[in-house]
Amino acid sequence: MTTSTTWESSAAAPLVDLQALVVAVRRRRRFWCAMALLGLLAGAALAVLRPPPPTALVKVLVAHQADQPNDPGTLIRTDVALLQTTGIAGKALQSLGSSERPEDFMKDYEGIGLTNNVLQITVTGHTEGKAVARAKALADAFVADHVRRIQEAADAQAKALLDQRDRLQEELAQVNRTIGDGSQQSGPKASASLESLFASRAELTARITDFGQRAAEARVGTPGLVAGTQIVDAPRPVRQSLTGTAATDAAIGLVLGLVLGLAVAAVGTVVADRPVLRRDIAANLGASVIAELRRVPRRPAGRWQGRRTRAARARLTTTLARTVRGSAEAVSLLELGCARSTSAIALDLAGALGEEGPVALVDELSGPRFAKRGPQPGEPTVVGGERATTGAGQERRLGVGSVSPGTTWTDLRYLGTRTVLVVRAGHGSTAWLHTVARQLADQDIPVIGVVLIDPDPRDRTDGTVWDGPHTPERGRYEGPARHTGTGRRPTGLTTMWTARVPDSDQEVR
């Protein structure tokens, strides 16, 4: 089996394969589902172990001197900012007779502007009674501070108007003295001067009257603003439900855990670089995927799932038996991350080949993967690696080994000069798949095909490696021999189409 990697294909490859990323994250659903469940339990436990403190609520109607119907909420936001000051917090603590620092008290309450003139204050305390008392003291302190600022602003405006009136009165007195002095003179010039002075006196008198009225109005408008600033909703404790709080915290923990799990799974997938698609596994191994199987479970599966799995394994056994019968060389099964499934495939294949003659399984897997079998007719004989070169030569040998890290590559030719790789999707990294393909090529062991274990059910990518012309001629095509410069024979067929083993009879139809 050969593969051709061109500059165009490598240049067109994206930096991050979105499809492979989605498939890999979906395959790790147990991880991020566990993270979401952990977040859910953590949120619920937090609500039970650390319940929210007793809370009191009070609403204050705030009257502003510069209220406008189209105000965007600037004034009420200013009131919220003023509420979070040490001055108001200190006055509230002073009225309560508390020695707590204003900076610490500011952390226990907050204000929210419900409308342009309604301020809601939320205060927490050790008990409901303390929370209500603190809310009442804080609201009274805010109202007193707001009224004080209104009165100070009105007094400052009235004082400025009165000062201006007094200045004009001094000018009026000067004009009156000038008129008194000029009344003793006669002549046309004196008459014109007196007429101008009388006009100035009339204007000054009008302005003095206007400033006096404006100062009076400034003081008259203050009581309305003072009366309009008041507590409209008395302080009351907020009833909190432990069930509702636990449900809210659990939902927040669920979302946070799910997001964190998905992020960790995505980052881990990119960093680990473990191919899961047929297309990537076939390209990295340089061999076509000839079948797909579910992973053999540790526990017996259900009857329906077991029947579908047995049907798929039977079709794979028939395909592999046909390949082994047509080969004059020994064939081996080499696993990568799926020793249990490889053992089951080897036993099925040995049973199918045992109908034609004795079969010996050469076991090179770590651990007791095969049951001890006696020398009964029709039963495959299981031998260890140390006995691979001994025994009768009439029996057909089927080697079963591994290409996992730590494999002795020079011993693989004793298992078979041709091999079928049984690879679990998402187990080996890209670098290790390249290592397997390179080591098998160095040992002159052609790969007949790849059996993919535990594939993604939604994977529709092509797992066929093509090294021939883009438009093959009709009829049988014999690919050109691969010249390696070492006198080796070609490593195998040029093409091999993916024959996906279906999982049900309906899929077969």
C-alpha positions as CSV (number, residue, x, y, z in Angstrom):
1,M,0.0,0.0,0.0
2,T,1.5,3.4,-1.0
3,T,0.6,7.0,-0.5
4,S,1.6,10.1,-2.4
5,T,1.8,13.4,-0.5
6,T,2.0,16.4,-2.8
7,W,2.9,20.0,-2.1
8,E,-0.6,21.1,-3.2
9,S,-2.4,18.8,-0.8
10,S,-0.3,19.8,2.2
11,A,-0.6,23.5,1.2
12,A,-4.4,23.2,1.0
13,A,-4.7,21.5,4.4
14,P,-6.2,23.9,7.0
15,L,-4.5,24.9,10.1
16,V,-7.3,23.4,12.2
17,D,-9.6,20.8,10.7
18,L,-13.0,21.9,12.0
19,Q,-14.7,18.7,11.1
20,A,-12.1,16.6,12.8
21,L,-12.3,18.9,15.8
22,V,-16.1,18.6,16.1
23,V,-15.9,14.8,15.8
24,A,-13.1,14.6,18.4
25,V,-15.0,16.8,20.8
26,R,-18.2,14.8,20.3
27,R,-16.3,11.6,21.0
28,R,-15.2,13.0,24.3
29,R,-18.8,13.7,25.4
30,R,-18.3,11.7,28.5
31,F,-15.7,14.1,29.7
32,W,-17.6,17.3,29.1
33,C,-20.9,15.8,30.2
34,A,-19.1,14.8,33.4
35,M,-17.8,18.4,33.8
36,A,-21.3,19.7,33.3
37,L,-22.7,17.3,35.9
38,L,-19.9,18.3,38.2
39,G,-20.7,22.0,37.7
40,L,-24.4,21.2,38.4
41,L,-23.7,19.4,41.6
42,A,-21.2,22.1,42.7
43,G,-23.7,24.9,42.1
44,A,-26.4,23.0,44.1
45,A,-24.0,22.2,46.9
46,L,-22.8,25.8,47.1
47,A,-26.4,27.0,47.5
48,V,-27.0,24.5,50.3
49,L,-23.7,25.0,52.1
50,R,-23.5,28.8,51.7
51,P,-27.1,30.1,51.6
52,P,-27.5,33.8,50.7
53,P,-27.5,36.1,53.7
54,P,-30.8,37.8,55.0
55,T,-31.7,40.7,52.7
56,A,-33.9,43.7,53.1
57,L,-35.3,45.9,50.4
58,V,-36.4,49.6,50.4
59,K,-37.5,52.0,47.7
60,V,-37.0,55.7,47.7
61,L,-38.7,58.4,45.5
62,V,-36.1,61.0,44.5
63,A,-37.1,64.4,43.3
64,H,-34.6,66.3,41.1
65,Q,-34.6,70.0,40.4
66,A,-33.5,69.4,36.8
67,D,-36.0,66.6,36.0
68,Q,-36.9,66.3,32.3
69,P,-39.3,63.9,30.6
70,N,-36.6,62.7,28.2
71,D,-33.9,62.2,30.8
72,P,-31.9,59.0,29.9
73,G,-31.4,58.1,33.5
74,T,-28.3,60.2,34.2
75,L,-29.7,61.8,37.4
76,I,-30.7,58.5,39.0
77,R,-27.3,57.0,38.1
78,T,-25.8,60.0,39.9
79,D,-27.9,59.1,43.0
80,V,-26.7,55.5,42.8
81,A,-23.1,56.7,42.7
82,L,-23.7,59.0,45.7
83,L,-25.3,56.2,47.6
84,Q,-22.0,54.3,47.3
85,T,-20.0,56.9,49.3
86,T,-18.4,56.8,52.7
87,G,-20.3,59.9,53.7
88,I,-23.8,58.3,53.5
89,A,-22.5,55.0,54.8
90,G,-20.9,56.7,57.8
91,K,-24.1,58.6,58.6
92,A,-26.2,55.4,58.4
93,L,-23.7,53.6,60.7
94,Q,-23.8,56.6,63.1
95,S,-27.5,56.5,63.4
96,L,-27.3,52.7,64.1
97,G,-24.6,53.2,66.7
98,S,-22.3,50.7,64.9
99,S,-18.5,50.8,65.0
100,E,-18.2,49.1,61.6
101,R,-16.1,50.8,59.0
102,P,-18.0,52.6,56.2
103,E,-15.8,50.9,53.6
104,D,-16.9,47.5,54.9
105,F,-20.6,48.5,55.1
106,M,-20.5,49.7,51.5
107,K,-19.9,46.0,50.4
108,D,-23.2,44.9,52.1
109,Y,-25.6,47.1,50.1
110,E,-26.2,48.3,46.5
111,G,-28.6,50.6,44.7
112,I,-30.4,50.2,41.5
113,G,-32.4,52.9,39.6
114,L,-35.7,51.4,38.7
115,T,-37.0,54.5,36.9
116,N,-35.7,58.1,36.6
117,N,-37.0,58.9,40.1
118,V,-37.3,55.6,42.0
119,L,-34.2,54.2,43.7
120,Q,-34.2,50.6,45.1
121,I,-31.7,49.9,47.9
122,T,-30.8,46.3,48.8
123,V,-29.0,45.7,52.1
124,T,-27.8,42.4,53.7
125,G,-27.3,41.6,57.4
126,H,-26.7,38.8,59.8
127,T,-30.4,38.6,60.6
128,E,-33.6,39.9,59.0
129,G,-34.1,42.4,61.7
130,K,-30.6,43.8,61.3
131,A,-31.0,43.9,57.6
132,V,-34.3,45.9,57.9
133,A,-32.7,48.3,60.4
134,R,-29.7,48.9,58.2
135,A,-31.9,49.5,55.2
136,K,-34.0,52.0,57.1
137,A,-30.9,53.9,58.3
138,L,-29.3,53.9,54.9
139,A,-32.5,55.2,53.2
140,D,-32.9,58.0,55.9
141,A,-29.3,59.0,55.4
142,F,-29.7,59.2,51.7
143,V,-32.9,61.2,51.9
144,A,-31.3,63.6,54.4
145,D,-28.2,64.0,52.3
146,H,-30.4,64.6,49.2
147,V,-32.5,67.2,51.0
148,R,-29.4,68.9,52.3
149,R,-28.0,69.2,48.9
150,I,-31.2,70.6,47.5
151,Q,-31.4,73.2,50.2
152,E,-27.8,74.2,49.8
153,A,-28.3,74.6,46.1
154,A,-31.4,76.7,46.6
155,D,-29.7,78.9,49.2
156,A,-26.7,79.4,47.0
157,Q,-28.9,80.4,44.1
158,A,-31.0,82.8,46.3
159,K,-27.9,84.3,47.8
160,A,-26.5,85.0,44.3
161,L,-29.7,86.6,43.2
162,L,-29.9,88.8,46.3
163,D,-26.3,89.8,46.0
164,Q,-27.0,90.9,42.5
165,R,-30.1,92.9,43.7
166,D,-28.0,94.6,46.4
167,R,-25.5,95.7,43.8
168,L,-28.2,97.1,41.6
169,Q,-29.7,99.0,44.6
170,E,-26.3,100.6,45.2
171,E,-26.3,101.7,41.5
172,L,-29.9,103.0,42.0
173,A,-28.9,105.0,45.0
174,Q,-26.1,106.6,43.0
175,V,-28.5,107.4,40.2
176,N,-30.9,109.1,42.7
177,R,-28.1,111.2,44.1
178,T,-27.1,112.3,40.6
179,I,-30.7,113.2,39.8
180,G,-30.9,115.3,43.0
181,D,-27.8,117.2,42.1
182,G,-28.8,117.7,38.5
183,S,-32.3,119.1,39.3
184,Q,-30.7,122.4,40.4
185,Q,-29.2,123.0,36.9
186,S,-31.1,124.4,33.9
187,G,-30.6,124.4,30.2
188,P,-31.0,122.0,27.4
189,K,-28.1,119.8,28.4
190,A,-29.3,119.4,31.9
191,S,-32.7,118.4,30.8
192,A,-31.3,115.7,28.5
193,S,-29.1,114.4,31.2
194,L,-32.0,114.3,33.7
195,E,-34.1,112.4,31.2
196,S,-31.3,109.8,30.7
197,L,-30.9,109.4,34.5
198,F,-34.7,108.9,35.0
199,A,-34.6,106.1,32.3
200,S,-31.7,104.4,34.1
201,R,-33.5,104.6,37.4
202,A,-36.6,103.0,35.9
203,E,-34.5,100.2,34.4
204,L,-32.6,99.5,37.7
205,T,-35.8,99.5,39.6
206,A,-37.3,96.9,37.3
207,R,-34.2,94.7,37.5
208,I,-34.1,95.0,41.3
209,T,-37.7,93.8,41.5
210,D,-37.0,90.9,39.1
211,F,-34.0,89.7,41.1
212,G,-36.1,89.9,44.3
213,Q,-38.9,87.8,42.8
214,R,-36.4,85.2,41.4
215,A,-34.8,84.8,44.8
216,A,-38.2,84.3,46.4
217,E,-39.1,81.7,43.8
218,A,-35.8,79.8,44.4
219,R,-36.7,79.5,48.0
220,V,-40.4,78.7,47.3
221,G,-39.5,75.7,45.0
222,T,-37.3,74.0,47.6
223,P,-40.1,72.7,49.8
224,G,-41.7,70.8,46.9
225,L,-38.4,69.0,46.1
226,V,-37.9,68.3,49.8
227,A,-41.4,66.8,50.2
228,G,-41.0,64.8,47.0
229,T,-38.0,63.0,48.2
230,Q,-39.2,60.3,50.6
231,I,-39.4,56.5,51.3
232,V,-42.3,55.1,49.2
233,D,-41.8,51.4,50.1
234,A,-40.9,50.7,53.7
235,P,-37.9,48.4,54.4
236,R,-39.0,44.8,54.3
237,P,-37.1,41.5,54.3
238,V,-36.8,39.6,51.1
239,R,-38.1,36.0,51.3
240,Q,-35.6,33.7,49.6
241,S,-36.4,30.1,48.6
242,L,-33.6,27.6,49.1
243,T,-35.0,25.5,46.3
244,G,-35.0,28.4,43.8
245,T,-31.6,29.5,44.8
246,A,-30.2,26.0,44.5
247,A,-31.9,25.6,41.0
248,T,-30.4,28.9,39.9
249,D,-26.9,28.1,41.1
250,A,-27.1,24.6,39.7
251,A,-28.1,26.0,36.3
252,I,-25.2,28.4,36.4
253,G,-22.8,25.7,37.4
254,L,-24.1,23.4,34.7
255,V,-23.5,26.1,32.0
256,L,-20.0,26.9,33.3
257,G,-19.1,23.3,33.6
258,L,-20.3,22.5,30.1
259,V,-18.4,25.5,28.6
260,L,-15.2,24.6,30.5
261,G,-15.5,20.9,29.5
262,L,-16.0,21.8,25.9
263,A,-13.1,24.2,26.0
264,V,-10.7,21.7,27.6
265,A,-11.9,18.9,25.2
266,A,-11.2,21.2,22.2
267,V,-7.8,22.3,23.4
268,G,-6.9,18.8,24.4
269,T,-7.9,17.5,20.9
270,V,-5.8,20.1,19.1
271,V,-2.8,19.5,21.4
272,A,-3.0,15.7,21.3
273,D,-3.4,15.6,17.5
274,R,-5.1,12.2,17.4
275,P,-6.9,11.5,14.1
276,V,-10.4,10.2,14.4
277,L,-11.7,10.5,10.8
278,R,-11.2,7.6,8.2
279,R,-9.7,10.1,5.8
280,D,-6.9,11.2,8.3
281,I,-6.2,7.7,9.6
282,A,-5.9,6.2,6.1
283,A,-3.7,9.1,4.9
284,N,-1.3,8.9,7.9
285,L,-1.0,5.1,7.7
286,G,-0.8,5.0,3.9
287,A,-3.4,2.3,3.8
288,S,-7.1,2.1,3.0
289,V,-9.8,1.4,5.6
290,I,-11.5,-1.8,4.6
291,A,-13.9,-2.2,7.5
292,E,-15.3,-0.6,10.6
293,L,-16.4,-2.2,13.8
294,R,-17.6,-1.2,17.2
295,R,-15.3,-1.7,20.1
296,V,-15.8,-5.0,21.9
297,P,-17.3,-4.0,25.3
298,R,-16.0,-5.2,28.6
299,R,-19.4,-6.4,29.6
300,P,-21.9,-8.3,27.4
301,A,-24.0,-6.0,25.4
302,G,-27.7,-6.1,24.8
303,R,-29.3,-8.7,22.6
304,W,-30.1,-6.2,19.7
305,Q,-26.7,-4.5,19.9
306,G,-24.9,-7.9,20.2
307,R,-26.8,-9.3,17.1
308,R,-25.8,-6.3,15.0
309,T,-22.2,-6.5,16.2
310,R,-22.1,-10.2,15.4
311,A,-23.4,-9.6,11.9
312,A,-20.8,-7.0,11.3
313,R,-18.0,-9.2,12.6
314,A,-19.2,-12.1,10.5
315,R,-19.0,-9.9,7.3
316,L,-15.5,-8.7,8.3
317,T,-14.4,-12.3,9.0
318,T,-15.6,-13.4,5.5
319,T,-13.7,-10.5,3.9
320,L,-10.5,-11.3,5.8
321,A,-10.8,-15.0,5.2
322,R,-11.1,-14.4,1.5
323,T,-8.0,-12.2,1.6
324,V,-6.0,-14.7,3.6
325,R,-6.9,-17.6,1.4
326,G,-5.8,-15.7,-1.7
327,S,-2.4,-14.9,-0.2
328,A,0.5,-17.2,-0.4
329,E,2.3,-15.4,2.5
330,A,1.5,-15.4,6.2
331,V,-0.9,-12.7,7.4
332,S,-0.9,-11.0,10.8
333,L,-3.3,-8.8,12.7
334,L,-1.5,-5.8,14.4
335,E,-3.5,-3.7,16.9
336,L,-3.2,-0.2,18.0
337,G,-5.3,0.6,21.1
338,C,-7.8,-2.2,20.7
339,A,-6.3,-5.5,21.8
340,R,-9.6,-6.9,22.9
341,S,-11.3,-6.3,19.6
342,T,-8.2,-7.6,17.7
343,S,-8.4,-10.9,19.8
344,A,-12.0,-11.3,18.9
345,I,-11.4,-10.7,15.2
346,A,-8.5,-13.2,15.3
347,L,-10.6,-15.9,16.9
348,D,-13.3,-15.4,14.4
349,L,-10.9,-15.5,11.5
350,A,-9.1,-18.6,12.9
351,G,-12.5,-20.3,13.2
352,A,-13.4,-19.5,9.6
353,L,-10.0,-20.8,8.4
354,G,-10.1,-23.8,10.6
355,E,-12.7,-25.4,8.3
356,E,-10.0,-25.9,5.7
357,G,-7.2,-27.1,8.0
358,P,-5.4,-26.6,11.2
359,V,-4.8,-23.0,12.3
360,A,-2.3,-21.7,14.8
361,L,-2.6,-18.3,16.5
362,V,0.8,-16.8,17.2
363,D,0.0,-14.6,20.3
364,E,2.3,-11.6,20.8
365,L,-0.2,-9.5,22.7
366,S,0.6,-8.4,26.2
367,G,-1.5,-10.1,28.8
368,P,-3.8,-13.2,28.5
369,R,-5.9,-12.2,25.6
370,F,-6.8,-15.7,24.4
371,A,-8.4,-18.5,26.4
372,K,-6.4,-21.6,26.8
373,R,-7.5,-24.0,24.1
374,G,-6.7,-27.7,24.0
375,P,-5.6,-29.5,20.8
376,Q,-9.2,-30.3,19.8
377,P,-10.1,-30.8,16.1
378,G,-11.2,-27.6,14.4
379,E,-10.0,-25.5,17.3
380,P,-7.1,-23.0,16.7
381,T,-4.0,-23.6,18.6
382,V,-2.6,-20.7,20.5
383,V,1.2,-20.5,20.7
384,G,3.4,-17.9,22.2
385,G,6.0,-15.8,20.4
386,E,8.9,-18.0,21.5
387,R,7.2,-20.9,19.6
388,A,6.5,-19.0,16.5
389,T,9.3,-20.6,14.5
390,T,8.7,-24.1,15.7
391,G,6.0,-26.7,15.2
392,A,4.5,-28.3,12.2
393,G,4.7,-26.5,8.9
394,Q,1.4,-27.8,7.5
395,E,-0.8,-25.6,9.7
396,R,-1.8,-22.1,8.7
397,R,-0.3,-19.5,11.0
398,L,-2.1,-16.3,11.9
399,G,0.0,-13.8,13.9
400,V,-1.6,-11.4,16.4
401,G,0.6,-8.6,17.6
402,S,0.7,-4.9,18.5
403,V,2.2,-1.7,17.1
404,S,1.8,0.3,20.3
405,P,4.7,2.2,21.7
406,G,7.4,-0.2,22.9
407,T,6.9,-2.7,20.1
408,T,9.9,-4.6,18.9
409,W,9.7,-3.9,15.2
410,T,12.1,-6.6,14.1
411,D,9.8,-9.3,15.5
412,L,6.8,-8.4,13.4
413,R,8.0,-10.3,10.4
414,Y,7.8,-13.5,12.4
415,L,4.0,-12.9,12.8
416,G,3.4,-12.4,9.1
417,T,4.9,-10.8,6.0
418,R,1.6,-9.1,5.3
419,T,-0.6,-7.5,7.9
420,V,-3.9,-6.0,8.6
421,L,-3.8,-3.1,11.0
422,V,-6.6,-2.9,13.6
423,V,-6.7,0.7,14.8
424,R,-8.9,2.4,17.3
425,A,-10.1,5.8,16.1
426,G,-8.6,8.6,18.1
427,H,-6.1,6.4,20.0
428,G,-2.8,7.0,18.2
429,S,-1.3,10.5,17.5
430,T,-0.4,11.6,14.0
431,A,3.3,11.2,14.7
432,W,2.9,7.6,16.0
433,L,0.8,6.6,12.9
434,H,3.6,7.9,10.7
435,T,6.0,5.9,12.8
436,V,4.0,2.7,12.4
437,A,3.8,3.2,8.6
438,R,7.5,3.9,8.3
439,Q,8.6,1.0,10.5
440,L,6.4,-1.4,8.6
441,A,7.8,-0.2,5.3
442,D,11.3,-0.6,6.7
443,Q,10.5,-4.2,7.7
444,D,9.1,-4.8,4.2
445,I,5.6,-5.7,5.6
446,P,2.9,-4.4,3.2
447,V,-0.4,-3.4,4.8
448,I,-3.4,-5.1,3.2
449,G,-5.8,-2.7,4.9
450,V,-7.0,-1.0,8.1
451,V,-9.9,-2.2,10.3
452,L,-11.2,0.9,12.1
453,I,-12.5,0.2,15.6
454,D,-15.0,2.5,17.4
455,P,-15.4,4.9,14.4
456,D,-17.6,8.0,14.5
457,P,-21.0,7.0,13.3
458,R,-21.4,10.3,11.4
459,D,-18.1,10.0,9.7
460,R,-18.7,10.2,5.9
461,T,-15.1,10.9,4.8
462,D,-13.3,8.7,2.3
463,G,-10.8,6.3,3.8
464,T,-9.3,5.2,0.4
465,V,-5.6,5.9,-0.4
466,W,-5.2,6.5,-4.2
467,D,-1.7,6.5,-5.8
468,G,-2.7,6.0,-9.4
469,P,-3.8,8.3,-12.2
470,H,-6.7,10.6,-11.5
471,T,-8.8,9.1,-14.3
472,P,-8.1,5.3,-14.5
473,E,-8.9,3.4,-17.7
474,R,-11.9,1.1,-17.8
475,G,-11.2,-2.5,-17.0
476,R,-8.5,-3.9,-14.7
477,Y,-5.7,-1.6,-13.9
478,E,-2.3,-2.7,-12.7
479,G,-0.5,0.1,-11.0
480,P,3.2,0.6,-11.7
481,A,5.7,-1.0,-9.5
482,R,7.1,1.1,-6.7
483,H,10.9,1.5,-7.2
484,T,12.6,2.1,-3.9
485,G,16.2,1.6,-5.0
486,T,16.7,-1.3,-2.6
487,G,15.5,-4.1,-4.8
488,R,12.4,-4.7,-2.8
489,R,9.2,-5.9,-4.4
490,P,6.2,-3.6,-4.5
491,T,4.5,-3.1,-1.2
492,G,1.0,-4.1,-2.3
493,L,-1.9,-3.0,-4.4
494,T,-2.0,0.5,-5.7
495,T,-5.6,1.1,-4.6
496,M,-8.1,-0.3,-2.2
497,W,-11.6,1.0,-1.8
498,T,-13.1,1.4,1.6
499,A,-15.6,-1.4,2.3
500,R,-17.4,-0.2,5.4
501,V,-19.0,-3.0,7.3
502,P,-22.6,-2.0,8.0
503,D,-24.0,-2.2,11.5
504,S,-27.5,-3.5,10.7
505,D,-29.5,-5.5,8.2
506,Q,-31.4,-2.4,7.2
507,E,-28.1,-0.6,6.4
508,V,-27.1,-3.7,4.3
509,R,-30.3,-3.4,2.3
